[in-house]
Amino acid sequence: MITDVAKWIHEVGMSPSELADALGLPRGQVSRLIVGEEEPDRLTEWALAGLRAAHLGDAGSKSPKIAKQAPKSPLAEELADDTWTGQTARLALPILIEIAKSGKHQIITYTQLHEKVVARGGKPNMGKMTKYAFPLGRIAMAMERLELPPLTSIVVKGSTGLPSSGIDGFIINYLDLNRERAKALKEDVDVRRELVTSLWDEVFGYKKWPAVMAQLGITGEPAYDL
């Protein structure tokens, strides 16, 4: 009986993404199996035994390799589904964290983000850029749950250099704005710029973004995260 999937991938030498493809399971479920949050059912156990025999042979003649980029935590609920939204959120998160951890107060437009997501294996033809409100919303929800600065505030419209209104609820909650200040965020561009700039200070000043990515179950390996 195979219950320790992390040990299994270490011995066999498959990456998490290869295992997910071989089993025909969602990345999120494979992530939960690897970290022990979920145990393999009987059918999965049989499949693992068959894969092991195919890769190593009964005598284990093939030297084991360490699997690459095994997730340290199961995928966060906000990022775990295999829709376009979930996949794009998983591909976009490492891009945003790479920018944020630089500490250089860089921002990125929706178009630039899309280009980077496509370069990591994302869908090139997804319609209007406004659709990015959905994956960015997933990331924002994860940040809010962890009580972290709203990372998605660094994604801006090219015409204004400021994030779109879709992030307003997260800004209001994070900064605990009163009704008057929340109204000004939406209606006064100068106030909006002031509040967003203060958020950028926190985003680029935060030093533990890579640990956050691991905590959310993202490996940074596009083939797996996709």
N, C-alpha and C positions, 0 to 999 in steps of 0.2 A: 504494500500500500504506500502511495506517495502522498505525503502531506506537506513536506517542506519544499516548496517550489523554489525558494531562494537558493537552497542547497542544490536543487536539481539543475538550475541554469548555470550555477558555478561548475558543476561536474560536466555537464554536456557542452557548455561553451556557447550556447545560443544567447543572443541579446534579447531583451524583453520584446522588442518589436518583431523579431523573428519568431519568437514563441507565440505572440498574439496572432500573427499571420498563419502559423502552422496549425494552431488550434481553432482558428476562425472565431476568436473571441474579441470583444471590444477591449481597447487598451486599458480602460478603467478597471475592468474585471481582472485582467491579468496583473495589473498593479496591485489590486487587493490580494490576489493570490500570493504574489511575491512577498509582500510585507506581512502576510499571515492574518490579515483581517478577514479573509474568506478561505474556507477549505475547499479543495477540489472535490467535485462530485465523482461518482464511480466512472462515468463516461470519460471525464477529463483525466482521471487516473490511468485509465486504459490507454488514452491517447498519449499521455506522458511516457508511459512504459514503452509504447511502440516507437515513439520518437527517440527515446534513449537508446533502444536497441539499434535503430537505424543509424544513429550518429556515432555510437561507441562500439557497437557489437556486444554480444553477450559477455565477452571477456574483458570489455572495457579497454580495448587496445588503443583507443585514441586518447591522447593526452588531454586532460581537461583544460579549458581556458576560462578565464574570469569573464563573465558577461559584462558588456559595456553599459554604463549609464543606468544601472538598476535604480528605480525610484526609491527614495528613503521613506516615503509616505504614500498611502493610497491617494489617487486623484481626488481633489476637492470636489464636492458635490456640484459646485457651480461650473466646473470645467469637464465633467466626466462623460457627457453624452457625445455620440458620434455624428451629430448633425453638423451642418456647415458652421453654425454658431459655436458649438463646443470645440470643434477642430480648430477654427480660426482663433478662438480665445487661447487655446493651448499653444499655438504657433506665435501669437502676438505677444504673449506675456514675457518670454525671454528677450524679445526685441526691446520692449519697454524697460525691462529691468536693466538691460545692458546700457541703455541711455541714462537711466536714473542713477546707476551706481557710479557713473563717470563724475558726478558732482558738478558738471559744467553748465547747468541751466540750459541744456539743449531742449528743443521741442521738436515735434515731428507732425507733419500734416497727415490727414487721412490718406491722401494719395501716396505719400511716401511710405506710410505704414503698410498699405496694401501691396506695394511693390516688394517690400521686404518679406511680407507674408508669402507672396507668390514665390519668391526666391527660395523659401524654405519648404516649398511643396504645396502651398495653398492653392485654392481654386482661382485661376486668373480671371475668369469671366463670371462675376457675381452680381452684376447690375450696378445700381447707384451706390456711391460711397456712403450714403446715409444708412445702408445696411450694417455698417460697422458699429452702429449704436448697440446692436444686439451682443456681439462678442465683447465689446468694451464694457457693456453693462454687466456681463458675467464677471469680468475681472474686477470691476468696481465693487460688486457685491462681495467678492472674496476679500477685498481689501477692507471693506467696511466691517465684515464679520471679525477680522483679525485686528480691528481698531488701528489700522495703518493709514498713513496719508494716501489720499486718492491718486493712485499712480496714473490713472487714465487722464488726469488733468493735463498731462504733457502732450496729448494728442489734440491738435488744433485745426481749425479751418484756415485754409490758405488765405482767405480774403480778410480775416480779422486778426489772425495770430492768437486767437483765444479758443478754448474748448467750446463745443456746441452746448445747447441748453439741456441736452440729455443727461449731463453730469450734475445739474443743479441740485437735485435732491440729495446726492451724496455730499456735495459741498455744504449744503445747509445743515445736514446731520453732523458732518465732521467738525465744522466750525461752531455748531450749536447757535446758529443765527436766529435772532428774534424775527418777528413777522416783518417789521419795517426794513431790517437789513436784508432779509430774504427777497423782499420785493425789489429793493435797490439792485441786488445781484442780477435780477432778471431784466430790469428796465434801464439801469444807468451803466453805460459802458465803462465809465471811469471807475465806478465802484467795483464792477466786475473784474476789471484789470487789476485793481488793488487786491481784491480777495484771491484771485487766481495766482497772482505773483507771490502772495504769502504762502499759498499751498505749494508752489514750486520750491520755495525755500525749504519746506519740510521734506518734500519728495527727494530733492537732490542732497539734502543733509542727512538723510537716513542711511545708515551704514550696513544694514543687514539684508539687503534685497536678495542676494543669492540664497541665503538661508530661507527666505520666504518662498522662493521658487521651489526649493526642495520640500518645504513643509506642505505645499499645495500639490505635491506629487508630480511636478514637471521636471523632466530630466534635462531639457535643453537640446536633446537629440531629436531633430525633426522627424526622422523616420519612426521613432517611437511615439512622440507626442501627437503626431498627426493621427 
